[in-house]
Amino acid sequence: MSDDGYERVVDLADLPESTLVGVALNDGEQVVLVRFGSAVYALQDCCSHADFPLSEGDVVDDYVIECALHGAQFDVRDGQALELPATEPLVTYAVRIDGEAVMVCRQEA
């Protein structure tokens, strides 16, 4: 982990576009990553409606992911719930690209 709270979680080459990838931070916290073009987003890997990993869901539109359990949808840019049954937003994390490394900040974005 770097001095500024960012930690390397995956190589950019291992993060296909519009695909959900679950990773664990050094403290065990589960995060889901999704890449759209040159932008990578990181969110809590747990649906805010039910305790189910979002990394098992799908990308259904640009910047929109869907939970496989009940179909709740979220905007990856800010974590906002877009579709019921979810009403609470997801925790989002700051992401930066350092060379080929995807770096995630453990503190909320």
Biopython code that builds the backbone (N, CA, C, O; Angstrom):
import numpy as np
from Bio.PDB.StructureBuilder import StructureBuilder

atoms = [
    (1, "MET", "N", (0.846, -1.180, 0.000)),
    (1, "MET", "CA", (0.000, 0.000, 0.000)),
    (1, "MET", "C", (0.886, 1.236, 0.000)),
    (1, "MET", "O", (1.927, 1.269, 0.656)),
    (2, "SER", "N", (0.461, 2.246, -0.741)),
    (2, "SER", "CA", (1.231, 3.483, -0.802)),
    (2, "SER", "C", (0.914, 4.360, 0.404)),
    (2, "SER", "O", (-0.037, 4.097, 1.140)),
    (3, "ASP", "N", (1.705, 5.390, 0.599)),
    (3, "ASP", "CA", (1.528, 6.284, 1.741)),
    (3, "ASP", "C", (0.202, 7.027, 1.711)),
    (3, "ASP", "O", (-0.282, 7.477, 2.750)),
    (4, "ASP", "N", (-0.392, 7.162, 0.523)),
    (4, "ASP", "CA", (-1.633, 7.928, 0.412)),
    (4, "ASP", "C", (-2.890, 7.063, 0.536)),
    (4, "ASP", "O", (-3.991, 7.544, 0.272)),
    (5, "GLY", "N", (-2.745, 5.802, 0.931)),
    (5, "GLY", "CA", (-3.898, 4.943, 1.160)),
    (5, "GLY", "C", (-4.315, 4.093, -0.021)),
    (5, "GLY", "O", (-5.226, 3.275, 0.105)),
    (6, "TYR", "N", (-3.673, 4.262, -1.166)),
    (6, "TYR", "CA", (-3.999, 3.458, -2.346)),
    (6, "TYR", "C", (-3.251, 2.132, -2.296)),
    (6, "TYR", "O", (-2.106, 2.072, -1.849)),
    (7, "GLU", "N", (-3.901, 1.081, -2.753)),
    (7, "GLU", "CA", (-3.235, -0.203, -2.865)),
    (7, "GLU", "C", (-3.506, -0.818, -4.234)),
    (7, "GLU", "O", (-4.583, -0.649, -4.807)),
    (8, "ARG", "N", (-2.518, -1.525, -4.737)),
    (8, "ARG", "CA", (-2.625, -2.186, -6.034)),
    (8, "ARG", "C", (-3.536, -3.391, -5.892)),
    (8, "ARG", "O", (-3.354, -4.211, -4.992)),
    (9, "VAL", "N", (-4.541, -3.504, -6.799)),
    (9, "VAL", "CA", (-5.481, -4.619, -6.707)),
    (9, "VAL", "C", (-5.461, -5.536, -7.920)),
    (9, "VAL", "O", (-5.794, -6.716, -7.805)),
    (10, "VAL", "N", (-5.074, -5.015, -9.086)),
    (10, "VAL", "CA", (-5.078, -5.814, -10.308)),
    (10, "VAL", "C", (-4.331, -5.043, -11.389)),
    (10, "VAL", "O", (-4.187, -3.823, -11.305)),
    (11, "ASP", "N", (-3.861, -5.753, -12.396)),
    (11, "ASP", "CA", (-3.300, -5.099, -13.572)),
    (11, "ASP", "C", (-4.424, -4.678, -14.507)),
    (11, "ASP", "O", (-5.420, -5.389, -14.634)),
    (12, "LEU", "N", (-4.280, -3.555, -15.148)),
    (12, "LEU", "CA", (-5.284, -3.058, -16.076)),
    (12, "LEU", "C", (-5.577, -4.086, -17.170)),
    (12, "LEU", "O", (-6.724, -4.224, -17.597)),
    (13, "ALA", "N", (-4.564, -4.798, -17.622)),
    (13, "ALA", "CA", (-4.739, -5.807, -18.672)),
    (13, "ALA", "C", (-5.637, -6.962, -18.218)),
    (13, "ALA", "O", (-6.204, -7.670, -19.050)),
    (14, "ASP", "N", (-5.764, -7.153, -16.907)),
    (14, "ASP", "CA", (-6.596, -8.232, -16.365)),
    (14, "ASP", "C", (-8.008, -7.764, -16.030)),
    (14, "ASP", "O", (-8.760, -8.473, -15.360)),
    (15, "LEU", "N", (-8.362, -6.583, -16.492)),
    (15, "LEU", "CA", (-9.673, -6.005, -16.213)),
    (15, "LEU", "C", (-10.379, -5.721, -17.539)),
    (15, "LEU", "O", (-10.296, -4.606, -18.053)),
    (16, "PRO", "N", (-11.071, -6.714, -18.097)),
    (16, "PRO", "CA", (-11.750, -6.516, -19.386)),
    (16, "PRO", "C", (-12.826, -5.432, -19.282)),
    (16, "PRO", "O", (-13.438, -5.244, -18.230)),
    (17, "GLU", "N", (-13.036, -4.743, -20.366)),
    (17, "GLU", "CA", (-14.031, -3.677, -20.391)),
    (17, "GLU", "C", (-15.435, -4.247, -20.174)),
    (17, "GLU", "O", (-15.767, -5.321, -20.674)),
    (18, "SER", "N", (-16.249, -3.506, -19.420)),
    (18, "SER", "CA", (-17.655, -3.838, -19.150)),
    (18, "SER", "C", (-17.846, -5.218, -18.518)),
    (18, "SER", "O", (-18.820, -5.917, -18.799)),
    (19, "THR", "N", (-16.901, -5.590, -17.663)),
    (19, "THR", "CA", (-16.976, -6.863, -16.945)),
    (19, "THR", "C", (-16.770, -6.596, -15.461)),
    (19, "THR", "O", (-15.892, -5.818, -15.088)),
    (20, "LEU", "N", (-17.561, -7.227, -14.621)),
    (20, "LEU", "CA", (-17.420, -7.071, -13.181)),
    (20, "LEU", "C", (-16.350, -8.020, -12.665)),
    (20, "LEU", "O", (-16.372, -9.218, -12.950)),
    (21, "VAL", "N", (-15.409, -7.465, -11.897)),
    (21, "VAL", "CA", (-14.323, -8.258, -11.342)),
    (21, "VAL", "C", (-14.254, -7.991, -9.846)),
    (21, "VAL", "O", (-14.058, -6.853, -9.421)),
    (22, "GLY", "N", (-14.413, -9.032, -9.059)),
    (22, "GLY", "CA", (-14.312, -8.907, -7.613)),
    (22, "GLY", "C", (-12.883, -9.058, -7.155)),
    (22, "GLY", "O", (-12.164, -9.940, -7.624)),
    (23, "VAL", "N", (-12.464, -8.197, -6.236)),
    (23, "VAL", "CA", (-11.122, -8.257, -5.646)),
    (23, "VAL", "C", (-11.256, -8.024, -4.147)),
    (23, "VAL", "O", (-12.251, -7.481, -3.668)),
    (24, "ALA", "N", (-10.232, -8.448, -3.423)),
    (24, "ALA", "CA", (-10.176, -8.202, -1.986)),
    (24, "ALA", "C", (-9.054, -7.215, -1.698)),
    (24, "ALA", "O", (-7.950, -7.354, -2.226)),
    (25, "LEU", "N", (-9.329, -6.235, -0.876)),
    (25, "LEU", "CA", (-8.291, -5.317, -0.434)),
    (25, "LEU", "C", (-7.441, -6.022, 0.619)),
    (25, "LEU", "O", (-7.802, -7.101, 1.090)),
    (26, "ASN", "N", (-6.331, -5.425, 0.984)),
    (26, "ASN", "CA", (-5.416, -6.044, 1.946)),
    (26, "ASN", "C", (-6.086, -6.353, 3.282)),
    (26, "ASN", "O", (-5.686, -7.295, 3.966)),
    (27, "ASP", "N", (-7.085, -5.584, 3.657)),
    (27, "ASP", "CA", (-7.772, -5.827, 4.925)),
    (27, "ASP", "C", (-8.923, -6.821, 4.784)),
    (27, "ASP", "O", (-9.652, -7.065, 5.745)),
    (28, "GLY", "N", (-9.089, -7.399, 3.581)),
    (28, "GLY", "CA", (-10.135, -8.390, 3.349)),
    (28, "GLY", "C", (-11.429, -7.819, 2.811)),
    (28, "GLY", "O", (-12.325, -8.569, 2.425)),
    (29, "GLU", "N", (-11.540, -6.506, 2.779)),
    (29, "GLU", "CA", (-12.752, -5.879, 2.266)),
    (29, "GLU", "C", (-12.944, -6.242, 0.788)),
    (29, "GLU", "O", (-12.004, -6.176, -0.006)),
    (30, "GLN", "N", (-14.172, -6.623, 0.435)),
    (30, "GLN", "CA", (-14.483, -7.039, -0.925)),
    (30, "GLN", "C", (-14.945, -5.838, -1.751)),
    (30, "GLN", "O", (-15.807, -5.068, -1.328)),
    (31, "VAL", "N", (-14.352, -5.697, -2.939)),
    (31, "VAL", "CA", (-14.639, -4.573, -3.833)),
    (31, "VAL", "C", (-14.904, -5.139, -5.221)),
    (31, "VAL", "O", (-14.267, -6.109, -5.632)),
    (32, "VAL", "N", (-15.846, -4.533, -5.943)),
    (32, "VAL", "CA", (-16.079, -4.909, -7.335)),
    (32, "VAL", "C", (-15.544, -3.788, -8.220)),
    (32, "VAL", "O", (-15.798, -2.609, -7.973)),
    (33, "LEU", "N", (-14.800, -4.174, -9.253)),
    (33, "LEU", "CA", (-14.242, -3.232, -10.220)),
    (33, "LEU", "C", (-14.961, -3.393, -11.537)),
    (33, "LEU", "O", (-15.391, -4.490, -11.893)),
    (34, "VAL", "N", (-15.091, -2.286, -12.263)),
    (34, "VAL", "CA", (-15.630, -2.330, -13.624)),
    (34, "VAL", "C", (-14.938, -1.241, -14.428)),
    (34, "VAL", "O", (-14.710, -0.133, -13.942)),
    (35, "ARG", "N", (-14.612, -1.580, -15.663)),
    (35, "ARG", "CA", (-13.884, -0.663, -16.544)),
    (35, "ARG", "C", (-14.769, -0.277, -17.723)),
    (35, "ARG", "O", (-15.382, -1.128, -18.367)),
    (36, "PHE", "N", (-14.820, 1.030, -17.989)),
    (36, "PHE", "CA", (-15.479, 1.578, -19.172)),
    (36, "PHE", "C", (-14.455, 2.455, -19.872)),
    (36, "PHE", "O", (-14.148, 3.548, -19.397)),
    (37, "GLY", "N", (-13.925, 1.991, -20.991)),
    (37, "GLY", "CA", (-12.885, 2.733, -21.688)),
    (37, "GLY", "C", (-11.665, 2.863, -20.810)),
    (37, "GLY", "O", (-11.140, 1.860, -20.327)),
    (38, "SER", "N", (-11.203, 4.083, -20.593)),
    (38, "SER", "CA", (-10.022, 4.300, -19.765)),
    (38, "SER", "C", (-10.370, 4.532, -18.294)),
    (38, "SER", "O", (-9.477, 4.695, -17.463)),
    (39, "ALA", "N", (-11.658, 4.547, -17.975)),
    (39, "ALA", "CA", (-12.091, 4.782, -16.596)),
    (39, "ALA", "C", (-12.376, 3.464, -15.882)),
    (39, "ALA", "O", (-13.003, 2.563, -16.440)),
    (40, "VAL", "N", (-11.902, 3.366, -14.628)),
    (40, "VAL", "CA", (-12.166, 2.206, -13.795)),
    (40, "VAL", "C", (-12.878, 2.695, -12.537)),
    (40, "VAL", "O", (-12.500, 3.708, -11.949)),
    (41, "TYR", "N", (-13.910, 1.962, -12.136)),
    (41, "TYR", "CA", (-14.710, 2.311, -10.962)),
    (41, "TYR", "C", (-14.629, 1.175, -9.950)),
    (41, "TYR", "O", (-14.527, 0.006, -10.323)),
    (42, "ALA", "N", (-14.675, 1.528, -8.667)),
    (42, "ALA", "CA", (-14.638, 0.546, -7.588)),
    (42, "ALA", "C", (-15.775, 0.840, -6.616)),
    (42, "ALA", "O", (-15.983, 1.977, -6.194)),
    (43, "LEU", "N", (-16.501, -0.219, -6.276)),
    (43, "LEU", "CA", (-17.636, -0.101, -5.370)),
    (43, "LEU", "C", (-17.624, -1.278, -4.404)),
    (43, "LEU", "O", (-16.944, -2.278, -4.631)),
    (44, "GLN", "N", (-18.382, -1.145, -3.330)),
    (44, "GLN", "CA", (-18.516, -2.274, -2.416)),
    (44, "GLN", "C", (-19.079, -3.460, -3.191)),
    (44, "GLN", "O", (-19.974, -3.295, -4.020)),
    (45, "ASP", "N", (-18.564, -4.634, -2.925)),
    (45, "ASP", "CA", (-19.012, -5.829, -3.637)),
    (45, "ASP", "C", (-20.126, -6.525, -2.871)),
    (45, "ASP", "O", (-20.095, -7.736, -2.654)),
    (46, "CYS", "N", (-21.099, -5.737, -2.472)),
    (46, "CYS", "CA", (-22.247, -6.273, -1.753)),
    (46, "CYS", "C", (-23.447, -5.384, -2.056)),
    (46, "CYS", "O", (-23.410, -4.180, -1.802)),
    (47, "CYS", "N", (-24.496, -5.966, -2.590)),
    (47, "CYS", "CA", (-25.706, -5.207, -2.910)),
    (47, "CYS", "C", (-26.242, -4.536, -1.650)),
    (47, "CYS", "O", (-26.259, -5.148, -0.583)),
    (48, "SER", "N", (-26.675, -3.300, -1.764)),
    (48, "SER", "CA", (-27.207, -2.577, -0.603)),
    (48, "SER", "C", (-28.606, -3.056, -0.234)),
    (48, "SER", "O", (-29.115, -2.704, 0.830)),
    (49, "HIS", "N", (-29.232, -3.847, -1.088)),
    (49, "HIS", "CA", (-30.554, -4.402, -0.789)),
    (49, "HIS", "C", (-30.456, -5.732, -0.059)),
    (49, "HIS", "O", (-31.170, -5.965, 0.917)),
    (50, "ALA", "N", (-29.582, -6.593, -0.524)),
    (50, "ALA", "CA", (-29.418, -7.916, 0.078)),
    (50, "ALA", "C", (-27.941, -8.260, 0.106)),
    (50, "ALA", "O", (-27.167, -7.760, -0.710)),
    (51, "ASP", "N", (-27.557, -9.092, 1.020)),
    (51, "ASP", "CA", (-26.159, -9.468, 1.171)),
    (51, "ASP", "C", (-25.778, -10.445, 0.067)),
    (51, "ASP", "O", (-25.764, -11.659, 0.271)),
    (52, "PHE", "N", (-25.466, -9.893, -1.120)),
    (52, "PHE", "CA", (-25.141, -10.706, -2.285)),
    (52, "PHE", "C", (-24.046, -10.002, -3.067)),
    (52, "PHE", "O", (-24.122, -8.788, -3.253)),
    (53, "PRO", "N", (-23.023, -10.724, -3.533)),
    (53, "PRO", "CA", (-21.908, -10.088, -4.237)),
    (53, "PRO", "C", (-22.308, -9.529, -5.604)),
    (53, "PRO", "O", (-22.835, -10.249, -6.453)),
    (54, "LEU", "N", (-22.054, -8.258, -5.797)),
    (54, "LEU", "CA", (-22.342, -7.626, -7.091)),
    (54, "LEU", "C", (-21.421, -8.147, -8.187)),
    (54, "LEU", "O", (-21.768, -8.073, -9.366)),
    (55, "SER", "N", (-20.260, -8.669, -7.823)),
    (55, "SER", "CA", (-19.350, -9.219, -8.820)),
    (55, "SER", "C", (-19.951, -10.429, -9.543)),
    (55, "SER", "O", (-19.424, -10.854, -10.571)),
    (56, "GLU", "N", (-21.029, -10.979, -9.027)),
    (56, "GLU", "CA", (-21.726, -12.077, -9.694)),
    (56, "GLU", "C", (-22.832, -11.564, -10.610)),
    (56, "GLU", "O", (-23.529, -12.353, -11.247)),
    (57, "GLY", "N", (-22.995, -10.245, -10.676)),
    (57, "GLY", "CA", (-24.023, -9.634, -11.506)),
    (57, "GLY", "C", (-23.525, -9.340, -12.902)),
    (57, "GLY", "O", (-22.608, -9.992, -13.401)),
    (58, "ASP", "N", (-24.140, -8.347, -13.528)),
    (58, "ASP", "CA", (-23.841, -8.004, -14.914)),
    (58, "ASP", "C", (-23.770, -6.499, -15.110)),
    (58, "ASP", "O", (-24.316, -5.722, -14.327)),
    (59, "VAL", "N", (-23.086, -6.111, -16.173)),
    (59, "VAL", "CA", (-23.147, -4.738, -16.669)),
    (59, "VAL", "C", (-24.314, -4.717, -17.644)),
    (59, "VAL", "O", (-24.321, -5.477, -18.612)),
    (60, "VAL", "N", (-25.306, -3.853, -17.402)),
    (60, "VAL", "CA", (-26.509, -3.848, -18.241)),
    (60, "VAL", "C", (-26.590, -2.641, -19.163)),
    (60, "VAL", "O", (-27.400, -2.628, -20.089)),
    (61, "ASP", "N", (-25.775, -1.640, -18.929)),
    (61, "ASP", "CA", (-25.757, -0.431, -19.746)),
    (61, "ASP", "C", (-24.484, 0.321, -19.384)),
    (61, "ASP", "O", (-23.800, -0.037, -18.426)),
    (62, "ASP", "N", (-24.165, 1.358, -20.147)),
    (62, "ASP", "CA", (-23.009, 2.165, -19.784)),
    (62, "ASP", "C", (-23.181, 2.684, -18.363)),
    (62, "ASP", "O", (-24.166, 3.354, -18.051)),
    (63, "TYR", "N", (-22.214, 2.369, -17.505)),
    (63, "TYR", "CA", (-22.149, 2.830, -16.130)),
    (63, "TYR", "C", (-23.224, 2.243, -15.213)),
    (63, "TYR", "O", (-23.417, 2.740, -14.103)),
    (64, "VAL", "N", (-23.921, 1.205, -15.651)),
    (64, "VAL", "CA", (-24.979, 0.597, -14.830)),
    (64, "VAL", "C", (-24.683, -0.885, -14.640)),
    (64, "VAL", "O", (-24.471, -1.626, -15.599)),
    (65, "ILE", "N", (-24.675, -1.301, -13.352)),
    (65, "ILE", "CA", (-24.511, -2.709, -13.038)),
    (65, "ILE", "C", (-25.778, -3.215, -12.354)),
    (65, "ILE", "O", (-26.543, -2.449, -11.767)),
    (66, "GLU", "N", (-25.974, -4.530, -12.449)),
    (66, "GLU", "CA", (-27.187, -5.134, -11.908)),
    (66, "GLU", "C", (-26.833, -6.306, -11.002)),
    (66, "GLU", "O", (-25.987, -7.133, -11.345)),
    (67, "CYS", "N", (-27.475, -6.370, -9.863)),
    (67, "CYS", "CA", (-27.310, -7.472, -8.939)),
    (67, "CYS", "C", (-28.033, -8.696, -9.495)),
    (67, "CYS", "O", (-29.177, -8.592, -9.937)),
    (68, "ALA", "N", (-27.382, -9.839, -9.475)),
    (68, "ALA", "CA", (-27.963, -11.072, -10.024)),
    (68, "ALA", "C", (-29.072, -11.637, -9.144)),
    (68, "ALA", "O", (-29.865, -12.451, -9.617)),
    (69, "LEU", "N", (-29.151, -11.233, -7.887)),
    (69, "LEU", "CA", (-30.132, -11.820, -6.978)),
    (69, "LEU", "C", (-31.548, -11.312, -7.219)),
    (69, "LEU", "O", (-32.460, -12.110, -7.436)),
    (70, "HIS", "N", (-31.746, -9.987, -7.184)),
    (70, "HIS", "CA", (-33.093, -9.420, -7.331)),
    (70, "HIS", "C", (-33.203, -8.353, -8.411)),
    (70, "HIS", "O", (-34.270, -7.761, -8.577)),
    (71, "GLY", "N", (-32.124, -8.093, -9.152)),
    (71, "GLY", "CA", (-32.187, -7.144, -10.254)),
    (71, "GLY", "C", (-32.001, -5.688, -9.886)),
    (71, "GLY", "O", (-32.260, -4.812, -10.711)),
    (72, "ALA", "N", (-31.556, -5.401, -8.658)),
    (72, "ALA", "CA", (-31.274, -4.007, -8.293)),
    (72, "ALA", "C", (-30.164, -3.486, -9.203)),
    (72, "ALA", "O", (-29.237, -4.217, -9.550)),
    (73, "GLN", "N", (-30.270, -2.215, -9.582)),
    (73, "GLN", "CA", (-29.272, -1.610, -10.466)),
    (73, "GLN", "C", (-28.649, -0.392, -9.811)),
    (73, "GLN", "O", (-29.285, 0.318, -9.032)),
    (74, "PHE", "N", (-27.362, -0.167, -10.155)),
    (74, "PHE", "CA", (-26.590, 0.915, -9.560)),
    (74, "PHE", "C", (-25.752, 1.616, -10.607)),
    (74, "PHE", "O", (-25.285, 0.994, -11.561)),
    (75, "ASP", "N", (-25.562, 2.924, -10.424)),
    (75, "ASP", "CA", (-24.664, 3.727, -11.255)),
    (75, "ASP", "C", (-23.264, 3.598, -10.665)),
    (75, "ASP", "O", (-23.045, 3.956, -9.508)),
    (76, "VAL", "N", (-22.317, 3.091, -11.445)),
    (76, "VAL", "CA", (-20.966, 2.861, -10.917)),
    (76, "VAL", "C", (-20.218, 4.161, -10.646)),
    (76, "VAL", "O", (-19.249, 4.164, -9.887)),
    (77, "ARG", "N", (-20.647, 5.258, -11.248)),
    (77, "ARG", "CA", (-19.938, 6.525, -11.071)),
    (77, "ARG", "C", (-20.129, 7.111, -9.684)),
    (77, "ARG", "O", (-19.221, 7.756, -9.159)),
    (78, "ASP", "N", (-21.295, 6.900, -9.078)),
    (78, "ASP", "CA", (-21.548, 7.479, -7.757)),
    (78, "ASP", "C", (-22.202, 6.503, -6.783)),
    (78, "ASP", "O", (-22.475, 6.865, -5.638)),
    (79, "GLY", "N", (-22.456, 5.268, -7.224)),
    (79, "GLY", "CA", (-23.042, 4.251, -6.359)),
    (79, "GLY", "C", (-24.539, 4.348, -6.158)),
    (79, "GLY", "O", (-25.115, 3.538, -5.432)),
    (80, "GLN", "N", (-25.188, 5.329, -6.788)),
    (80, "GLN", "CA", (-26.624, 5.533, -6.563)),
    (80, "GLN", "C", (-27.454, 4.344, -7.041)),
    (80, "GLN", "O", (-27.190, 3.764, -8.095)),
    (81, "ALA", "N", (-28.464, 3.997, -6.241)),
    (81, "ALA", "CA", (-29.416, 2.949, -6.615)),
    (81, "ALA", "C", (-30.330, 3.503, -7.698)),
    (81, "ALA", "O", (-30.885, 4.592, -7.553)),
    (82, "LEU", "N", (-30.485, 2.754, -8.779)),
    (82, "LEU", "CA", (-31.289, 3.194, -9.918)),
    (82, "LEU", "C", (-32.566, 2.389, -10.092)),
    (82, "LEU", "O", (-33.520, 2.856, -10.715)),
    (83, "GLU", "N", (-32.586, 1.195, -9.548)),
    (83, "GLU", "CA", (-33.707, 0.286, -9.771)),
    (83, "GLU", "C", (-34.005, -0.464, -8.477)),
    (83, "GLU", "O", (-33.101, -0.961, -7.805)),
    (84, "LEU", "N", (-35.290, -0.535, -8.145)),
    (84, "LEU", "CA", (-35.714, -1.303, -6.975)),
    (84, "LEU", "C", (-35.375, -2.771, -7.188)),
    (84, "LEU", "O", (-35.314, -3.217, -8.333)),
    (85, "PRO", "N", (-35.160, -3.516, -6.152)),
    (85, "PRO", "CA", (-35.536, -3.215, -4.773)),
    (85, "PRO", "C", (-34.521, -2.401, -3.972)),
    (85, "PRO", "O", (-34.804, -2.054, -2.826)),
    (86, "ALA", "N", (-33.372, -2.089, -4.518)),
    (86, "ALA", "CA", (-32.382, -1.294, -3.778)),
    (86, "ALA", "C", (-32.816, 0.167, -3.703)),
    (86, "ALA", "O", (-33.296, 0.739, -4.682)),
    (87, "THR", "N", (-32.641, 0.750, -2.539)),
    (87, "THR", "CA", (-32.920, 2.170, -2.356)),
    (87, "THR", "C", (-31.706, 2.919, -1.799)),
    (87, "THR", "O", (-31.639, 4.145, -1.884)),
    (88, "GLU", "N", (-30.757, 2.190, -1.234)),
    (88, "GLU", "CA", (-29.565, 2.786, -0.638)),
    (88, "GLU", "C", (-28.398, 2.726, -1.631)),
    (88, "GLU", "O", (-28.254, 1.742, -2.356)),
    (89, "PRO", "N", (-27.573, 3.766, -1.666)),
    (89, "PRO", "CA", (-26.413, 3.750, -2.568)),
    (89, "PRO", "C", (-25.333, 2.800, -2.078)),
    (89, "PRO", "O", (-25.334, 2.368, -0.925)),
    (90, "LEU", "N", (-24.413, 2.485, -2.981)),
    (90, "LEU", "CA", (-23.243, 1.684, -2.653)),
    (90, "LEU", "C", (-22.098, 2.592, -2.229)),
    (90, "LEU", "O", (-22.027, 3.751, -2.637)),
    (91, "VAL", "N", (-21.211, 2.059, -1.412)),
    (91, "VAL", "CA", (-19.974, 2.757, -1.085)),
    (91, "VAL", "C", (-19.099, 2.721, -2.336)),
    (91, "VAL", "O", (-18.955, 1.673, -2.965)),
    (92, "THR", "N", (-18.518, 3.858, -2.694)),
    (92, "THR", "CA", (-17.596, 3.928, -3.825)),
    (92, "THR", "C", (-16.198, 4.238, -3.303)),
    (92, "THR", "O", (-16.036, 4.802, -2.221)),
    (93, "TYR", "N", (-15.199, 3.863, -4.084)),
    (93, "TYR", "CA", (-13.805, 4.051, -3.707)),
    (93, "TYR", "C", (-13.067, 4.789, -4.813)),
    (93, "TYR", "O", (-13.364, 4.624, -5.996)),
    (94, "ALA", "N", (-12.117, 5.593, -4.415)),
    (94, "ALA", "CA", (-11.285, 6.304, -5.387)),
    (94, "ALA", "C", (-10.381, 5.297, -6.097)),
    (94, "ALA", "O", (-9.866, 4.363, -5.482)),
    (95, "VAL", "N", (-10.198, 5.506, -7.405)),
    (95, "VAL", "CA", (-9.357, 4.632, -8.227)),
    (95, "VAL", "C", (-8.385, 5.504, -9.014)),
    (95, "VAL", "O", (-8.736, 6.590, -9.477)),
    (96, "ARG", "N", (-7.176, 5.016, -9.155)),
    (96, "ARG", "CA", (-6.219, 5.653, -10.057)),
    (96, "ARG", "C", (-5.450, 4.547, -10.770)),
    (96, "ARG", "O", (-5.317, 3.431, -10.267)),
    (97, "ILE", "N", (-4.952, 4.887, -11.947)),
    (97, "ILE", "CA", (-4.136, 3.969, -12.729)),
    (97, "ILE", "C", (-2.697, 4.443, -12.607)),
    (97, "ILE", "O", (-2.389, 5.598, -12.900)),
    (98, "ASP", "N", (-1.823, 3.553, -12.176)),
    (98, "ASP", "CA", (-0.405, 3.857, -12.007)),
    (98, "ASP", "C", (0.368, 2.919, -12.926)),
    (98, "ASP", "O", (0.655, 1.779, -12.559)),
    (99, "GLY", "N", (0.703, 3.402, -14.122)),
    (99, "GLY", "CA", (1.307, 2.536, -15.135)),
    (99, "GLY", "C", (0.269, 1.534, -15.599)),
    (99, "GLY", "O", (-0.716, 1.917, -16.231)),
    (100, "GLU", "N", (0.468, 0.269, -15.302)),
    (100, "GLU", "CA", (-0.508, -0.777, -15.627)),
    (100, "GLU", "C", (-1.273, -1.251, -14.395)),
    (100, "GLU", "O", (-2.138, -2.120, -14.504)),
    (101, "ALA", "N", (-0.968, -0.697, -13.231)),
    (101, "ALA", "CA", (-1.601, -1.129, -11.987)),
    (101, "ALA", "C", (-2.863, -0.322, -11.701)),
    (101, "ALA", "O", (-2.866, 0.905, -11.799)),
    (102, "VAL", "N", (-3.934, -1.029, -11.345)),
    (102, "VAL", "CA", (-5.159, -0.386, -10.873)),
    (102, "VAL", "C", (-5.022, -0.255, -9.364)),
    (102, "VAL", "O", (-4.853, -1.247, -8.654)),
    (103, "MET", "N", (-5.096, 0.971, -8.889)),
    (103, "MET", "CA", (-4.917, 1.289, -7.474)),
    (103, "MET", "C", (-6.244, 1.763, -6.898)),
    (103, "MET", "O", (-6.920, 2.598, -7.499)),
    (104, "VAL", "N", (-6.621, 1.234, -5.735)),
    (104, "VAL", "CA", (-7.876, 1.586, -5.082)),
    (104, "VAL", "C", (-7.565, 2.157, -3.701)),
    (104, "VAL", "O", (-6.728, 1.629, -2.969)),
    (105, "CYS", "N", (-8.246, 3.231, -3.365)),
    (105, "CYS", "CA", (-8.098, 3.842, -2.049)),
    (105, "CYS", "C", (-9.147, 3.252, -1.117)),
    (105, "CYS", "O", (-10.334, 3.246, -1.444)),
    (106, "ARG", "N", (-8.726, 2.764, 0.022)),
    (106, "ARG", "CA", (-9.631, 2.101, 0.969)),
    (106, "ARG", "C", (-10.648, 3.060, 1.557)),
    (106, "ARG", "O", (-11.688, 2.613, 2.042)),
    (107, "GLN", "N", (-10.397, 4.333, 1.534)),
    (107, "GLN", "CA", (-11.355, 5.284, 2.051)),
    (107, "GLN", "C", (-12.403, 5.587, 1.000)),
    (107, "GLN", "O", (-12.120, 5.564, -0.197)),
    (108, "GLU", "N", (-13.618, 5.872, 1.453)),
    (108, "GLU", "CA", (-14.705, 6.160, 0.520)),
    (108, "GLU", "C", (-14.350, 7.346, -0.355)),
    (108, "GLU", "O", (-13.718, 8.304, 0.090)),
    (109, "ALA", "N", (-14.778, 7.261, -1.635)),
    (109, "ALA", "CA", (-14.537, 8.359, -2.572)),
    (109, "ALA", "C", (-15.470, 9.522, -2.264)),
    (109, "ALA", "O", (-15.424, 10.547, -2.943)),
]
sb = StructureBuilder()
sb.init_structure("model")
sb.init_model(0)
sb.init_chain("A")
sb.init_seg("    ")
for serial, (resi, resn, name, xyz) in enumerate(atoms, 1):
    if name == "N":
        sb.init_residue(resn, " ", resi, " ")
    sb.init_atom(name, np.array(xyz, "f"), 0.0, 1.0, " ", f" {name:<3s}", serial, name[0])
structure = sb.get_structure()
